[in-house]
Amino acid sequence: VFIFAASVAEIYNAYVRTPLHLDLVKLGPILIAAAYGAPAGIFVGLASTFFAKLFSMRLDLRIAISFAGIILIAILADLFSGTPIKALGISLVAVYYLVTSPINLLLGEEPAYAAVYVGSSLAVNAVLFMAVAPKLAGLLN
């Protein structure tokens, strides 16, 4: 379900280049890793990232940066799984962008575009982790 939702949510990017990012990719790996361990979270995160990039027609070498960020946050979600999901999720999405954004900027991402992209992703994830994640976490445990 997480993989499907994250992948389908990115289809708009194939038709409209906008920095506004409806990011559902990070929710799954964080929730799954916190509930079932890093390997499960990594699987969900890598599959979600791959299919989201594929469906949005943005499959390129930068996916390696996204993969590294996903692996990191899944491992951290597992290590800190006792942390309330709201704080854990929002913190790990911030960690993801603190790690991946500088690399993407060095590779030529336009700074203003990147700022809106990251800001909108952080906002979407803050809402998801405040309103949706606690209910989903309850179902997973």
N, C-alpha and C positions, 0 to 999 in steps of 0.2 A: 504494500500500500504506500509506504514512504517513497519507494523508488518511483512508482508510477506517478504519484502526485508531484514530486520534485521535477520529474522529467517533463510532464505535460505543462507545468507552470512556466516553463522556459520557451515554449513554442512561439510566443509572440516575438521573441528576439530574432527569429528567422525572417520576419517581415518588417519590423520596425526597429531601427537602431536608436535606442533610448537608454540613457544612463539610469533611469528608474528601474529598480531591480526587485521583482516579486520573488524573493529568495525562499524557497522551501527546502533547499538541499541540506542545510545544516541541521535542521530539526531532527531528521531521522537518525543520522549517525550519533548524535549526542544522546538522544533518548534511548536508542538501542544499546549503545555502549554502556550507558549508566545502568541499564537493566540486565543486560546479558553478557557484557564484557567487550573489550576492545576488538577482538576479531570479528564479531558480529557487526559492531558499529562501523568498522573499517569496510566490511563488505557492502553494507547498505550505503555508506557514504561514497565509495568508489563507483558503485553501480549507478547511484543517483547522479553523480557528477558526470560520468561518461554519457549517460543517456540524455541528461539535460543539455550538455554541449552538442551532442549529436542532433537532437531535435531542434535546437536553436541555430543549427548550422554554424556553430562556433567551435568546432572540433579542430584544435590546432595544438602545437607543442606546449602552449601555456597550460594545458591540462595537467602537466606534470607538477606545476606549482600548486594548482588546486588539489591534486592528489596528496601532495606533501602536507598541505594544510589540513585536509580531512583526516589523514592518518594521525596527525598531531592532536587534533581535538578529540578524536575517538579514544586515543590512549589516555588523554587527560580526563575525559568524561568517565572512563573506567576507574582511573586512580582516585578521582574525587566524587565517586558515585553517591557518597553519603551526604553531599551538599544538596540543599533544596534545589529542585530542578529550575526554578525561575532564575536564581542567581547563577547556577552552573551554566545554563544555556546562554544567557546573555553574556556572561564573562567569556565563554569559549568562542562565541561568534566574534567578540572583540579580539581575542587572541588570534583567531584565524586571520582577520584582516590586518592585525599588527605584523604578522609574519609574511603574508602574501602580498600585501599592497606595495611595500617598498620594492620588492622584486619586480612586480608588474610595472611599476613606474620606471625602474631602471631599464626595462625592456621596451620602453617607448609608449606606455599608456599615457594618454593625455590627462594631466593633473585635475582639471576641472571636471572632466567626465568621471574620472576615478572617484573624486570626492562625492559627487552625487550618487554614483553607483554604490559606494560603501555606505554612505549615509542612509540611503533608502533601504539597503539590505539590513543595516542595524535596526532601523525603525520597524521593518516588517518582522524581524526576529524578536525584537523586544515585545511586540504585541503577541506573537506566537508563543513565546516562552512565558509571558504573564497570563495569557488567557486560555491557551489550548494545551500547552505541554503538561500542566499539572493533571489535567483529566486523562490525557494519553498515558502519562507515566503511571497513573493509578491502574489503568487497564493492563499495562505491561508487567506490573509486579504481582 
